Amino acid sequence: MFHRKEKCTSLVPTNNLIDNILQYQHNPMITYKIKPDYDVSNSDNDVISHALSCMYSTPRQRLHIKQLALEPPKKSYFDIILRSNRVNFYFTVHEDYSDLIIGKMKTIWNKCDINKTPITNVNSFNPKHTEVSELVLRDYNFKSLNTDKGNLYPLTNMIGITKLLKEGEQVRINIAIEAVNRNNWVSVAKDEFKAYKRGKAVDNSMSTKEKIMKLGFQGAEAGLNLYIDYKLLIFESIFGIIMPDKKEEELPKFELKIDSLDAMQQQNKYVGLTSQSTYKMTSEVFKTHITILSESIDKNRSKLNMLAVANNYRDLNGDNELVSRLLSKQEQTTLFNQVMNFRKTYNNNIT
């Protein structure tokens, strides 16, 4: 049995709230190893999603006034580790919710072995020989991937990669998951849809910093306009992730009735979107951050193995797609440490 416990040092008052937010340590986490059965199915995975959504708490609920500290949102982590001719699955969850989450997992995957395991089994990566990248949604968050609970893609293709890995090589897909308030998401999706109808373009494959540099002063002006027009858009949008076209084509005007799935279905057909995007706009969603870590003594093989795994996510291409964002060495080091210490921040992905 493994409990990841750390002292909550941030509850000691410091000079300001920002310092406390940065210093706040994560609460105890428990890691489980999942050994799948050959007949495992995704058909009831919604049960786990509903359980994870219970972990959401508002900023006010996480604010400790006396200590002037803000507790971070409770996150869960799903890991797939590929090694030569074998694959392992792990789920790390906040201690307070472990009985609930693991109980649901054992119910829907009743033939799988699910046992506590030391985190060292997951974090056995050498930073000197590990390449790191992240997967991001290319387009607006409200646009959906093409997912199907009836198959196991892209996992089946990933398992094929294990035959190509040499002894000592390993690839880890780390998915950080944070529950989102549904009402907040509906507001965000509605504003994104309005921007989409107006012809605004999105390119999440670039970092926020790169977009600001590309747009220059125009980006600052565009960010101000976005703040005025779309106050509910995600934070990065304010800094130029949604880039305006110089000439906007006049489009037919219609209002999105977010509470009417039938109306959304018709409007989405009009603009060429699938029913999956319609469903996503009002469903339970989660902030996610997908990181790929690839270790090999041969640096070229490390990169190739990482790109091979990322390429498998093309199986999910639909209205949206997951694309690989390559990182500088400094960014890789930062992200590597975040993954190893359960301190990962989030990019734009909402799934």
N, C-alpha and C positions, 0 to 999 in steps of 0.2 A: 504494500500500500504506500502511495506517495502523496504527500500534501505539500504543495508549494506555498510555504508560509514566509512572509516578509514582514518586518516591523513597519507599522504605519507611521513613519517619522514625520509625515507632512502635517499631522495634527498639532505639532508644535508651531505656534504662531511665528511668522516671519514678517518682513517689512511690508509685503503686499500680497494680494490674492494671486497674482500671476506666478510669483515664486512658489506659493503653496500648490497651485495646480500642477506645476512642473515637477515638484518634489514628491507629490503624492504617490505612494507605493501601491502596487496592485494587491488586491485581497487574495487569500489562499485559493489556489487552483488545484484541481485534481485531473490527472491524465489517465485515460483509459485506452487500452489496446483492443481493437475490434478484429476478430478473426471471422471473416464472412463464411457463410454456407454457400455451396454451389448454386442453390436455388434462391439466393437472396433477390429481393424485388424492391423497386423504388415506388411501388404503387401507393404505399401508405406513408410516404415521407412527409406529407403535410402534417402529420401528427407531431413530428419533431419540430417542424417550423412553428406550429402554434405554441409549443412548449417554450421554445427559445424567445418568442415574442413576449412572454411573461417577464423576461428579465429587464424590460425597459423601465427606466425611472426618469423622472423629469429633472432638469438642472436644479430646481428648487429642492427636490427630495434629496439630491446629492450634495447640497450645500451645507457645510457645517459652520454656522455663524460664529459660535464662540471661538472656534479654532481658526477662523478665516481660511477655510480650505474647501476645495471642491473635489469630491470623490469622482474618479473617472467612471464612465459608463461600464457596465459589466459586459464582458465580451466572452465569446467562445471561439475555439480554434479547432479546425478540422485539418488533419495532416495525412497526406499520402506519401509514403517513402518508397521509391523504386530502387531496387538493388539487383544485382545479377541473378536472374531467374527467380526473383521473389518480390512481393509487394506487401507492405504493411500499412495498416490504417490506425489512426489515433484520433481521439477526441478529448480536448482539454476544456474543462468547464469550471465556472465559479463554484466554490465549495457549497455555498448556500443553496444552489440549484442542482447539485449533482444528482441527488436522489430522484428528483423530478425528471430530469433529462435522460438519465441512464435507465430509469424505469420505463420511459416511453420507447427508448431504443430496444430494450430487451423484449418489449411487447410486440413491436412490429418486425423485429429481426430475431424471432424467438429461437432460431436454430444457430445463431451466431454466438461465439464465445466473446464476452465483454468483461475484461478484468483490468483492475488498476495496475499501473506500470510506472516505473521511474521515468522522469522527464529526460534523463540521459539517453534513453533509447531513441528519443526523437531529436535531441539536440546534438547528436554525435557528428557534427560537421566541422571541418578544419577551415577557419576563415582564410588561411593563406592559399588554399587550393579550391575555393568555392566562388563561382560566378553567381551573381544575383540579378534578377530582373523582375518586373511586375507586369501583370495583365490588367488592362483597363478597358472599359467600355468605350468604343470608338465614338458613339453617338449619344444623343440625349438619354438620360436615365429612364425616362418613361417608355422608351422603345425596348421591346423585349428580345431576348435571345430565343432561339428555337429549341425549346426543351421538350422532352418526351419521357414521361415516367415509364413508358413501356420498354425502353432500352437502357443500356448502361454506357452509352457514349458520353464523353470521350474516353471513359475509363478503359474500355476494352482495347482501344488502340494504344493507350499508355502501357498496359500490361505487355503488349508486344515489344515495347522498347526494352523491357528487362532482359530480353534475349540478346540484346546488343551491348548491354553494359558489361564492362570488365570487372573482375574482382577488385574491390577497393573503391569503385565508383558508385555514386548514389545521387539521386535526384529527389528533392522534396518539394511537394506542392502544399503550401501553407495558406489556408483560407481563414482569415480573421472575420468574425461575424458579430455585428452589433445590432440589436433591435432598434427600430425606428418607430416613433409615434405615427400611427396610421393617418390621423387627421393632418399632421404636418406634411406627410408625404403626398396626400391628395392635393394639398395646396401647391406644393412644388410641381407635381405632375401637371396640374392645370396651367401654371405659368409657363412651364416648358412647352406644353402643347401650343400655347398662344405664340410663343417665340418661333416655334417650328412652322406654324401657319404663315407667319410673316416672312419666312424665308431666311431666318437666322441660321448660320452654319455653326457646327460644333466639331472640334477636333481634339479629343481627349488623349490622343497618342502623344501630344506634346505636353511638357510640364507647364505649370502655371508661370514659372520664371521665363521659360522660352517664349510663351505667348506674349507676356508683357514686353519682352525685348523686341519681339517681332512687330508688335503694334505700335510701340513707342508712345509718343504723346497721344496719338489717335486712340490707343488703348485706354489711356486715362479718361479721355472724353467719353469713349464708349462705355467704360465702367460706370461713370457717373450717370449716364442715360439709363443704363440697365438698373442701377440702384433705384432710380426714380420710377421706372416703369415696371420693374419686376422685383419688388422688395423680398419676395419669398423664394427667389432662386437661391441655389446653394452658394456658399461663400466664394468659391473660386470663380463663379460667373461674374462677380463684381470686378474682378481683375482681368477680364478679357478672354475668358475661355469661350464664351459665345461671341463670335466675331461678326460685326455687321457687314453686309454687302453695301457697296457704294450706291447701287441703285436697287431699290426694292420693287419687285414686280407686284402690281396690284392683284391681290387674291380675293376670291369671294369671301365675304365676311359672315361668320356664323359663330354663335356662342357655344362653348362646350358645357353641357349640363353634366357635371361630374357625378351626380347622383343617379343618372339614368344610363344604365349599361346599353340599353337599346339605342338611345340617341348616339352614344359614343361609338357603338358598333357601326352605325350608318356613316357617321362622320369619318371614322377611321378608314372605312372602305373608300370614301371619297378621296382621301389623301394617300391611299395606297398602303395602309398599315394593316397588320394581321390582327386576328382576334386575341392573340396572346398579349399584344401591347395594350389592347383594351382592358383585358383582365388585370394586367400589372398596374394600371393607373389607379385602381381602387383596392388592390389586394394588400395583404401584409407583405412588407418588404424589409430588407436588412441592408445596412451599410456593410460592404465587404471589401476586403483588400486581399488580392491573390498574389502571392509571392512565389517565385520559383528559385530554388537554390540547387546548384549543380556542382558536385565535387568530383574532381579528378586530378591526379598529379600532372596529367597532360592538359595544359590550359586550353588548347584547341578542342580537345574532346569534351572538356567541361562546357564550353560554349555550345558545341554542336548538340550535346545531350539536352542542354537547357532549351535550345531552339526547337528541337524535335518534340519535346513535351508541349511547349507553347503552341506549336503548329497543330496539335491534336484538337485544340479548342475550336478549330474551324468547323468541326462537326456541329457546333451550336450556332453557326451563323444564321440569323433571321433578320428581323428589322434592325437588330443591333448585332455587334460582334465583339469578341474579346481580342485585343491586339496586344502584342508585346511591346513594352516600353523599356528600352535599354537605358542603363544608368551609368553615371560616371563612377569612378572608383570610390570617391568619397561618399557618394549616395549609396553605393553598394554596401560599404562598411556600416553606415548608419542604419540601413534597413536590415542588414544581417543581425546587428545587435538588438534591434527592436523585436525581430522574430524570436530570437533566442531568449528574450526576457519578458515575453508577453506584453510588450509596450508599443505595439504597432499602432501608428496613426493611420488615417484613412485617405484614400484618394476619392474620386467622384463616384465610384461604383455603387449603385443601388440595385440589388437583385431580389 
